[in-house]
Amino acid sequence: MPNATVRANAGTTPKAAPHPDAAIFALVDRYIAVAKVLEETGAVSDEAEGRAKCVANPPVIIRTERDRQLGLFVGNRVGTPYGQEDVRALRALVRACSWTAKAEEAEAYDRAYKVLDALRDLKEKEARERTESGLIEATRRCHAALDAHSALAEQLLETQARTLDGVLAKARALRRNFSEDMDEDLQNKLRIMGEENETVAISLARDIFGLASQKAH
């Protein structure tokens, strides 16, 4: 019975062995996918951060020459805004001038108090803007993608390729970690450092990236 014989032979045909670099190919696919997500979430995060920074500084928090005379700050910073890093010093000044009959100290107290009040309002507005602009969520997603990207990069770097196909696959994935003009980098290294480990590594990497690019096309 020929058909039965064919079926019997088909059933005993050994399965093809997996590619020696199957693990690298899987890592490369995941790495490239996560790199794309990282790029997208990074762009969203940058856009959201730009919107969050649109909160204007109120005029009251801009340092004046009179502030310097009253001791609210030291140095040549007239015209620059007070920030959250100044809160502790301003609070100390308010406490020191809270019980005084001197006109200048009372003026310093009043001015520092107004600056602190404006800084508190500004901090609240910035917090609301970070939430409404999507910055907090965008930053969370970007950090998660960065963690995943770093973990996969470490796995890919630690996994040794066993074939030329594996080497070229790694090269295609990791190309973005090097500058666009590797020839210029190589020439600069050779001119300054001569033949040394990093120069050799750049030369080999350039050649491998070139082969990987040809293989992809």
BELBEL-V797838 format. One record per helix or strand of 3 or more residues. SS is the DSSP state (hx for helix, st for strand). FROM is the first residue (numbers start at 1). TO is the last residue. Records with the same first field share a line. If there is no record, write none. Layout:
SS=FROM-TO + FROM-TO
//
This chain:
hx=2-11 + 22-52 + 59-61 + 65-70 + 84-96 + 103-132 + 135-158 + 164-177 + 182-193 + 197-216
//
